[in-house]
Amino acid sequence: MNDRSLRIGLVGVMASLAGSAGISRADDAAQSCVIRGEAAMPSTLSIYDKEQEGRRIARFTGGKTPIVASNFSASARRVAVETGIGTGGFRIKGFVEASQLPLYTAKTVPVVANHVWIGTQQQVSATGAAPGRLKVKRAARPPVQGNFTGSAACSAFTFTPGVPPGWNVPGHARGYVVKQSSVELYDAPNGKPIQTLSRSPEGGGILLYSTEQRDAWVRLEYRDDIVIEAWAKKSELSALPPGETMDYQRGATSQRGLPRLAVQEAVRTLKTRQEIPIRTEPKESAPVVGRIEPDTETMVMDIVAGWTSVLPKSLHVAPAEGEQFWVPSNKL
């Protein structure tokens, strides 16, 4: 092979590798999680203009807002968000702290395959991502204590809270109580340990049920915000008499209220006819932080030299502290 043939061959290989890399990146992008819905976002959550550092450009108010979250990363520190649905809202694009997104499980999320899961319709925090998957964490409620981390396909998560499914205890099941600080769970009798189940100081003991025993082992089930199907040593549990159950103090659950911004009553409201860029200062050189969508009920807060300070009537988003949303007055 001469030098010219060698060079052509190398160029072909490099082009092939570059093409493969491009396909790989495209595939990764195609598999990135995108979660859409309407969410009651925390009122303390700011929207930044950059994924790292950056400045605050807007904030949520605690009310419900349409939202799209995407570009979850392996570290999941910040995630890209966009508010608005095309018409009738303020569409702000930026980045928020991923751990503060109000995510809920639409399906069970495996913690230990085939044995431990985060239950359905439980609120979780995003802690990381891989192509097509999210890694999340949930702090168990009493009587169980500890953080449970698992991962699942993007479709297993939603912004919409729902009612967790119920569970009917089999009539022939026997109750067992964890009264010490913790108990080791195993994948099988005389198998390998898979999880340490710790008891919360609140609520007495952990009540589990069993319908199967093998010598000194019992197969246990627990179905609450955490779901468990695993084995434990009978000697580490307190057996209840057949047919008897146990009451314990469950940790309180609450629905977060939806705080709203205080706005003067005598505020003029209008409906936009076109899409209008939103800026943080009343001048053309100020950066655009979002857009008012057509057919949006908009409140006029102030007018300065051809510029108007505005807020969405729905108050689903607001300017960052000390800032205002500005649009050209002739666009309204």
C-alpha positions, -999 to +999 in steps of 0.1 A: +000+000+000+014+034-010+013+066+012-016+081-008-037+049-003-029+049+034-040+086+038-072+079+020-079+049+042-072+069+074-095+097+062-123+072+056-119+056+090-119+090+107-150+100+088-167+068+097-158+073+134-170+109+133-203+098+117-207+071+144-201+097+171-227+120+156-252+092+155-244+083+191-249+119+202-282+121+183-294+088+198-285+101+233-304+133+227-333+114+213-334+092+245-331+122+269-360+124+293-386+150+285-414+153+311-445+175+304-474+185+325-489+210+349-471+212+382-474+232+414-438+244+415-422+254+448-425+292+454-388+292+464-376+279+430-357+303+408-352+300+371-316+307+359-303+317+325-275+291+325-271+255+335-240+264+356-240+295+378-258+322+358-283+348+370-319+345+382-343+356+354-376+345+369-392+325+397-422+303+404-450+315+427-463+283+442-492+282+418-497+256+391-479+261+358-476+242+325-440+230+323-416+210+301-385+197+318-356+182+297-318+178+295-315+159+327-278+152+332-258+125+350-253+148+380-288+163+376-278+195+393-299+217+370-324+208+343-338+228+314-374+240+318-399+259+297-432+272+308-462+279+286-482+258+261-481+279+229-510+302+238-523+319+269-491+321+291-457+335+298-431+312+282-399+314+302-370+292+292-341+286+316-327+261+342-338+251+377-324+229+404-334+194+394-338+182+430-366+207+435-388+195+406-421+180+421-418+146+404-441+117+411-438+080+402-463+068+377-451+033+382-430+015+408-393+023+406-368-005+413-344+000+442-332-036+445-344-056+414-373-079+422-372-071+459-374-034+468-392-005+450-403+030+455-441+028+453-465+042+427-477+078+431-449+088+455-430+121+453-394+117+445-363+139+438-342+136+407-306+128+414-292+118+380-299+105+345-288+082+318-302+080+282-339+073+285-338+069+323-340+090+355-324+082+389-345+094+418-345+094+456-372+092+482-370+096+519-393+069+534-420+079+558-424+064+592-423+037+604-395+031+579-365+054+579-339+061+553-334+073+517-342+048+489-326+054+455-337+038+422-339+044+385-365+038+358-375+048+323-386+084+318-423+072+314-423+061+350-424+098+362-450+125+360-457+160+374-493+149+383-498+136+418-523+108+422-537+083+447-514+054+456-530+020+449-543+001+479-534-034+490-555-061+505-536-083+530-541-120+522-564-135+548-539-163+557-510-138+560-493-135+594-479-103+608-443-098+619-430-067+636-395-051+634-391-037+670-353-034+670-336-005+652-332-025+619-335-059+602-314-073+573-334-084+542-322-112+519-329-122+484-336-158+494-334-181+525-296-184+533-291-160+504-273-127+501-283-095+520-299-069+498-311-041+521-310-030+557-345-020+567-342+007+594-370+016+618-379+053+624-380+065+660-416+075+653-444+050+650-433+020+671-424-010+649-426-019+612-454-043+604-448-067+576-468-097+564-458-132+554-475-160+536-444-183+533-419-198+557-388-220+551-372-233+582-358-203+601-368-178+573-399-159+564-408-142+532-420-107+540-442-081+522-445-044+529-466-021+507-466+016+515-445+044+499-418+017+498-427-017+485-408-048+498-408-085+489-378-101+506-367-127+531-356-122+567-346-144+597-376-153+618-354-148+650-350-111+642-388-105+641-416-105+666-445-127+653-480-116+660-507-142+669-525-155+637-551-130+625-538-101+647-526-068+634-509-038+649-515-001+650-487+024+646-484+061+643-479+069+606-461+100+596-484+128+586-489+135+549-500+169+538-509+188+506-488+218+501-508+250+497-506+272+467-494+306+477-502+335+454-486+368+448-503+398+463-514+422+435-532+454+438-569+450+427-570+481+405-546+466+378-555+469+341-557+436+323-555+430+286-552+401+262-522+399+239-527+394+201-492+383+192-461+368+207-440+394+225-404+391+237-399+397+275-369+416+288-356+422+323-350+459+316-370+485+296-346+487+267-339+468+235-303+459+246-316+439+276-316+401+272-348+383+262-358+359+290-390+346+275-421+355+255-457+363+261-478+339+241-508+351+220-542+352+238-525+357+272-544+376+300-517+401+310-516+426+338-501+460+332-481+470+363-462+501+351-453+521+320-420+538+314-409+556+282-426+533+258-420+501+278-446+483+300-440+462+331-463+431+330-473+400+348-493+370+337-528+372+352-525+335+362-493+344+381-478+310+372-444+327+370-430+360+382-398+381+378-368+373+399-366+393+432-360+430+425-367+425+388-396+432+364-408+417+331-407+445+304-422+445+269-425+473+243-458+491+249-466+492+212-467+454+211-496+451+236 
